[in-house]
């Protein structure tokens, strides 16, 4: 027996609980500090900047709502909101449906599941800039892959990024491809929680694949579908990297989005107050939409 341990009492139950609580509170405080520094502080700073004329060189001056008036009177302001809403709508038609369909197909397969999941998730592992530059070559009007495919079928090539008719949908295709993997795996995880007995009962009743999806799959995954819809709207309303790297807002402002115009005000025009005003308006719109959406979805579930 160790002499030093003679007479030493084991820690009491209260002491062990206090030690566990201190550890838990330590992790909680660290998380709150990170959340405050990287989430709350930028939002508060954005509100302050939206009310200032600040170039981060001279002393800031308070200008009230002048920054909001400046951006609202900009001819590109309305176009940016229209483009953002159109991008969000197209992304919901394409990028919301395709991952769910891909998850249903993967869930029905019996072979090569792991390989196909890897293939579907691969675009998510690529840096967004790499994915965008890859599609920039795909869309090239000369040697681009898409126009070569059209030429193989004796179809005329398209000015994918240089036409007001195709520029926005081209960005939606890029965004859908980049985010396909994460949405598909989330839906696939939800599908695998559905009891197999429900599908067996549907098959006994003579239900085909589409009826099983309609009457079993969709009702059983309704909650995750509603959550993913909200998350996709929030993400697509903040689209930036695609117009920034592919079109620069063109042609003829056809792909200028709210986030891209915010970037232009802050870093191209040197008007950080105007950029913050744009960001604050976008944040308010998303907060109001989220609150209304959650209220409506809660009443319908």
N, C-alpha and C positions, 0 to 999 in steps of 0.2 A: 504494500500500500504506500502511495506517495505521501510523505509527511506533510507536504504543502497543502494536500487536499483534505487533511484531517480537520474536522470541525467546520469545513465549508459547506454551507447549506445549498441545496439545489435552488435555482431561481423559482420564485413563487409563480403561481398561475397569473396573478395580476402583472408581475414583471414581464412574463412572456408575452402577454397580450399587449402591454405597453410597447414592447420592442417591435412586435409585429405592426402595431398601429403607426409607430414612428417610421418604419420602413415604407408602409403604404402611403403615409402622408408625404414622405420624401419624394416618392415617384409622382404623386399627384401634384405637388408644388412644381417639380421640374416640368411636367406636362403643361401646367397653367402658365409658367413663365414662357415656354416655347410658343404656346398658343397666343399669349398676349403680345409677344414681340413680333411674331410673324403673321398674325391675323388681325387682332384688335388694333394694334398700333398703326399699321398701314391704313386701316379704314378711318381711324380718327384723323390721321395725317392727311388723308385724301379730302375729308370734309374741310379741314382748315385750309388746304391749298386751293380748294375750289372757291374760297372767299378772298383769296389773296392774289396780288400780282407779284410773282416770285420767279426769278430766273436763277436762283441759288448762287448769285454773284453779289448783287446789291441787296440791301435790306428789304424784306418783303413789306408791301403796303396792302392794307385792307381795302378791297374794292366792292365788297358786298356781293350782289348778284350780277355784277357786270360780266363776269366770265360766262355765266349761263346765257345772258343775252347775246354775247358774242357767238357762242357756238350755235344757238338756236337760229340766228340770222344767217348762218353760213349756208349757202345753197346745197352743200354736200350733206348737211345734217339730216334732212328728211330722206335723201337718197340712201344714206347709211342705215337708217332704221328700216327702210323698205327692203334693202338688200339683206339685212340681218334676219328679218322676219321671213323673207323668201328662202334664205338658206336654211333656216330652222325648219320650215315646212317641208322642203325637199328632203332634208336629212331625216325627218320623221317618216316620210313616205318610203325612203330607201334604207337609211341606216338603222331604223328601228325595226323594220320588218325582216330584213335579210338575216341579221344575227339570230333571231328567233327561229326562222325557217332552217338555218344551218344547224342550230342546236337540236331541233326536232329530227332532222335527217341523221345527225351523228348519234342521237339516242336510239334510233331505229336500226342502225347498222350492227352487224354481228362480227365483222372482221375489220382489222386495221384501224380500230378506234383510236389507239394511242398515237399512231402515226398521223392520222387526219387531224386530231386535236392539235398536235404540234404544228402542222401546216397552217391551220386556221389561226393559231396564236402567234405565228412567226412575225407578222407585221407589227405587232405590239412591241416586240423585242427590239425592233429597229428604232434608232433615234428618229424623231419626227422630221428633222431636217433631211436625213438620208431618204426617207420615204417621199418627201415632197420633191427632192431633186430627181429621184427615179421617175416620178410621174411627169416631171418637166420634160424629160427625154421622151417619155411615152407620147406626150402631147405635141411634140415638135412637129410643125407642119411639113417639114421635109422628110428626114429619115426616121421620124417617130414611129414607134411600134404600132400605135392605133391606126394611123393612116396607112401603114404598110398592110395591116390586116384588111382595111377597107379596100385597098388597091388589089389585094389578092382575090377579092370577090367582085372586082370590077366596079366598085363604088367610088364616087368622088371623095377626096379627102376633105377634112373639116379643119377650120381654123379654131381649134379647141379653145385656146386661151385668148385669142385675138378677136373674137366675135362676141357681141353683146348677147347673142342668142344661146351660146354654148358655154360661156366663161363660168357662170355661176354653177351650173350643173356639173361642170368639170371639177370644180372645187369640192362639191358634195361627194363626188365619186372618190376623190382622194381621201377625204375625211372618213368616209364609210370604210374604205379599205384599211386605213390605219387603225381604226377602233373596232374592227370586226371581231377580233379574237377575244378581247376582254368581255364584250357583251355576250358572245356565243358561249363562253365558258360559264358565265353567271347563269344564263338560261339553262345550260346543260346541267349544272348543279341543282337547279330548281326542279328540272324534269325528273331527275333521279330520286327525288324525295316522294314522288307520286307513288302510292301503293300499286303494285302490279295487279292486285285483285280488281281494281276499277277497270283496267284495260281488259282483263279476262271477262268480266261481266259484260262489258260493252261488246266484245267479240261474240259472246254467247247470244246477245240480242241482235246479232247481225250487223253491227255498226262497222262501216269501212274505216279506212285510215282518216279521211277528212272528218267524218262524224266523231271519231274518237278524239281528234284534235279539238273539235268545236265543243264537245260536251264533257270531255275529261281534262284534256291538257290545259286549255285556256282557263277554265274555272279554277283548276288546282294551282295555277301559277299567276292568278290575278294580282295578288299582292306584289310580287316581284315585277310584273309587267307595269304596274302603276308607278312603282319606285323608279324603275329604269326610264320610264317616260319623263318623269320629272328631272332626273339627272341628265338625260339627253338634251332636254330643252335648255337647261342651265348651261351645259357645256357648249352647245351649238350657238347660243346667243353671244358667246364670248369668242367666237372664231376669229383667229388672228394670223396664225402662221401660214395658212394656205394662201390668203390674198397677199400677205407680205412677201412671200418667197416666189409665188407663181405669177401674179398679175400686177402687183403694185397698185391695186385698187382699180385698174383699168379692165377692159377698154371703156372709155367714157364714163368712168365712175360706176361701172356695172357691178364691180365686186368690192366696192368700198363698204366696209362694215363698221359698226360702232367702235369695236375694239381697235380696228385699224385707224380710224379717224382720231381716236384718242391718242394713239401712238404718234400720229402726224402732228397733232397740236403740241404734244410734249417735246418730242425730239427733233422734228423737222422745223416747226415754227418757233420753238423755244417758249411756247406759251403753256407752262406747266399748270397754271390755273385753269385754262380752258380744257386741257386734257383731264384734269381732276374732275371738272364739272361734268364732262362726258362720262367718266367712270362712275361718278356718284349717281347720275341719272340711270345708267344701266343697272347699278346695284339696286336702286329703288324699284325699278321695273321688275327685276328678278325676285326681290323680296315680296312684292305685292302678288306677283303671279304664283309664287310658291305657297303663300298663305292661302290664297283663294283655291288653288289646286288641292292642297291638303284638306281644306275644309270640305270641298265638294267630294273628294275621294273618300273621306271618312264617313260622310253621310250615305255613300253608295256602297259601302262594304259592310 
